[in-house]
Amino acid sequence: MIEPIAQIVGYAAMATVCLSFQVKNPRGTLWVMAAATGLFSIHFGLLGAVTGCILNVLNVLRNLAILCTDSRKLSGKIAKHLLSLAFLVAPFGFWFIPGITVGIPDFVLGIIMTVASYLFWSQRAGVIRVIHFFAVSPGWMVYNLLAGSIPGVITETLNMLSVVVYWVRRLLERTKKSSESEK
């Protein structure tokens, strides 16, 4: 009975991620993504995927910290380092809890999310897209497959497709500008 509920919550999270593609300002996107990762946390918790659950809770906390602190001030710097390193430490913490299985994909995802967290704080959209395409989405894709998260697999596929569409649009804009300047 829990499996269908977990997948329904996952699809709600996926829909929320899709909604975030429509938000035009970075702060609004962070709020919507906080809601989406909160739903994914519940989804993974219901699936029994502890690392996915906790890493998504950390995503929510990171987004809220980015929204509510100034990364140039001491409080923002502390939040950035504590939350980013928490992604790395989380799988190791679960490793010592009896009854919880933690494997190589959990550790790899923790490392990927640590790097991604630091990048989110940088707010460098181009670099974030590249790392998302080549590391974050593939890492979550593997984790989602192992955890049985169908909505997670679809979401990461859509995330990667979104990055490709962004790159194609940029290429077409450059081509158009270059052809206009030659006239």
SULSUL-V932567 format. One record per pair of residues at least 24 apart in sequence whose ideal C-beta (glycine too) atoms are under 10 Angstrom apart, sorted by the first residue. I is the first residue (numbers start at 1). GAP is how many residues later the second one is. Records with the same first field share a line. If there is no record, write none. Layout:
BEGIN
I = GAP + GAP
END
This chain:
BEGIN
2 = 43 + 44 + 45 + 46
3 = 43 + 44 + 45 + 145
4 = 42
5 = 37 + 38 + 41
6 = 36 + 37 + 38 + 39 + 40 + 41 + 42 + 43 + 141 + 142 + 143 + 144 + 145
7 = 36 + 39 + 40 + 141 + 142 + 143 + 144 + 145
8 = 35 + 38 + 143
9 = 30 + 31 + 32 + 33 + 34 + 35 + 36 + 37 + 38 + 142
10 = 29 + 30 + 32 + 33 + 34 + 36 + 37 + 134 + 137 + 138 + 139 + 140 + 141 + 142 + 143 + 144 + 145
11 = 28 + 32 + 139 + 140 + 143 + 144
12 = 24 + 27 + 28 + 30 + 31 + 139
13 = 24 + 25 + 26 + 27 + 28 + 29 + 30 + 31 + 43 + 136 + 138 + 139 + 142
14 = 25 + 26 + 29 + 135 + 136 + 137 + 138 + 139 + 140 + 141 + 142 + 144
15 = 24 + 136 + 140
16 = 24 + 139
17 = 134 + 135 + 137 + 138 + 139 + 141 + 142 + 145
18 = 136 + 137 + 140 + 141 + 144
20 = 139 + 142
21 = 137 + 138 + 141 + 144
26 = 40 + 41 + 97 + 99
27 = 36 + 39 + 40
29 = 34
30 = 32 + 33 + 34 + 36 + 37 + 90 + 93
31 = 32 + 33 + 36
32 = 31
33 = 26 + 27 + 29 + 30 + 87
34 = 25 + 26 + 27 + 28 + 29 + 30 + 32 + 33
35 = 25 + 28
36 = 24 + 27 + 119
37 = 24 + 25 + 26
38 = 25
39 = 112
40 = 100 + 104 + 109 + 111 + 112 + 115
43 = 101 + 104 + 106 + 108 + 109
44 = 99 + 100 + 103 + 104 + 105 + 108
47 = 97 + 100 + 101 + 102 + 105
48 = 52 + 53 + 99 + 100
49 = 52 + 57 + 94 + 95 + 97 + 98 + 99 + 100 + 103
50 = 40 + 41 + 43 + 44 + 47 + 49 + 50 + 51 + 52 + 56 + 97
51 = 36 + 39 + 40 + 42 + 43 + 44 + 49 + 50 + 51 + 52 + 54 + 55 + 56 + 58 + 59 + 62 + 92 + 96
52 = 53 + 54 + 57 + 88 + 91 + 92 + 94 + 95 + 97 + 100
53 = 37 + 94
54 = 32 + 33 + 36 + 37 + 39 + 40 + 52 + 56
55 = 31 + 32 + 35 + 36 + 51 + 54 + 55 + 57 + 58 + 62 + 85 + 88
56 = 57 + 84 + 96
57 = 29 + 33
58 = 25 + 26 + 28 + 29 + 31 + 32 + 52 + 55 + 56 + 59
59 = 24 + 28 + 54 + 57 + 58 + 61
61 = 25
62 = 24 + 25 + 51 + 54 + 55 + 56 + 58 + 59
63 = 57
65 = 52 + 55 + 56
66 = 51 + 54 + 55 + 57
69 = 52
71 = 50 + 51 + 52
76 = 45
77 = 44
79 = 42
80 = 37 + 38 + 40 + 41 + 42
81 = 36 + 37 + 40
83 = 31 + 34 + 35 + 37 + 38
84 = 29 + 30 + 31 + 32 + 33 + 34 + 35 + 36 + 37
85 = 25 + 29 + 32 + 33
86 = 24 + 27 + 28 + 31
87 = 24 + 25 + 26 + 27 + 28 + 29 + 30 + 31
88 = 24 + 25 + 26 + 27 + 29
89 = 25
90 = 24
103 = 43
104 = 38
105 = 34 + 35 + 37 + 38 + 40 + 41 + 42
106 = 37 + 40
108 = 27 + 31 + 34 + 35
109 = 26 + 27 + 30 + 31 + 33 + 34
110 = 29
111 = 24 + 28
112 = 24 + 25 + 26 + 27 + 28 + 31
113 = 26 + 27
115 = 24
116 = 24
125 = 41
126 = 40 + 41 + 44
128 = 35
129 = 30 + 33 + 34 + 35 + 37 + 38
130 = 33 + 37
132 = 24 + 27 + 28 + 30 + 31
133 = 26 + 27 + 28 + 29 + 30 + 31 + 33 + 34
134 = 26 + 29
136 = 24
137 = 24 + 25 + 26
END
